[in-house]
């Protein structure tokens, strides 16, 4: 096993984290932007106004994407466990 192989494994893990987090963070970003525009146009400067919409959208996204996220993590984990015997060489 070489250092390049370990770097490839770590790169795959970091990419997996980015792919799993991107839809949820993107939805929270869009909702935050919409609420910020609403606050700017109505001159409501309440800092806690963005908390509840973001929380609801994040929970909704988790509910919608949880099966896809689990399938992605399961596939990556199966891949890691399948290469364990080759690491013993």
C-alpha positions in Angstrom: 0.0 0.0 0.0 1.4 3.4 -0.9 0.8 6.9 0.3 -0.9 7.7 -2.9 -3.5 5.1 -2.2 -4.2 6.5 1.3 -4.5 10.0 -0.2 -7.0 8.7 -2.7 -9.0 7.1 0.1 -9.0 10.3 2.1 -9.9 12.4 -0.9 -12.9 10.0 -1.5 -14.0 10.5 2.1 -13.8 14.3 1.9 -15.6 14.3 -1.4 -18.3 12.0 0.1 -18.8 14.5 3.0 -19.1 17.4 0.5 -21.6 15.6 -1.6 -23.8 14.6 1.4 -23.7 18.1 2.9 -24.1 20.2 -0.2 -27.9 19.9 -0.7 -28.7 20.7 2.9 -26.3 23.6 3.1 -27.4 24.9 -0.3 -31.1 24.9 0.8 -30.2 26.7 4.1 -28.2 29.2 2.1 -31.1 29.9 -0.3 -33.6 30.3 2.6 -31.2 32.6 4.5 -30.9 34.7 1.3 -34.7 34.9 0.9 -35.2 35.9 4.5 -32.4 38.4 4.3 -34.0 40.0 1.2 -37.4 40.0 3.1 -35.8 41.7 6.1 -34.1 44.3 3.9 -37.3 45.2 2.1 -39.5 45.4 5.2 -36.8 46.9 7.5 -37.3 44.2 10.0 -34.0 43.6 11.6 -34.7 40.8 14.0 -31.7 38.4 14.1 -33.7 35.4 15.2 -36.1 35.6 12.3 -34.0 33.4 10.1 -33.6 30.6 12.6 -37.0 28.9 12.3 -37.3 28.9 8.5 -33.7 27.5 8.2 -34.5 24.8 10.8 -37.6 23.7 9.1 -35.9 23.6 5.7 -33.0 21.6 7.0 -35.3 19.1 8.7 -37.4 18.8 5.6 -34.3 18.3 3.4 -33.1 15.6 5.8 -36.5 13.9 5.7 -36.5 14.0 1.9 -32.9 13.0 1.3 -32.2 10.6 4.1 -32.6 7.5 2.0 -30.3 8.8 -0.7 -27.8 9.9 2.0 -27.9 6.5 3.6 -27.5 4.7 0.3 -24.4 6.9 -0.5 -22.8 6.2 3.0 -23.7 2.5 2.7 -22.0 2.2 -0.7 -18.9 4.0 0.5 -18.7 1.9 3.7 -19.1 -1.3 1.7 -16.3 -0.2 -0.6 -14.0 0.5 2.3 -14.8 -2.8 3.9 -14.2 -4.6 0.6 -10.7 -3.2 0.3 -9.6 -4.2 3.9 -8.3 -7.6 2.8 -6.1 -6.0 0.2 -4.6 -3.7 2.8 -3.2 -6.7 4.7 -0.7 -7.5 2.0 
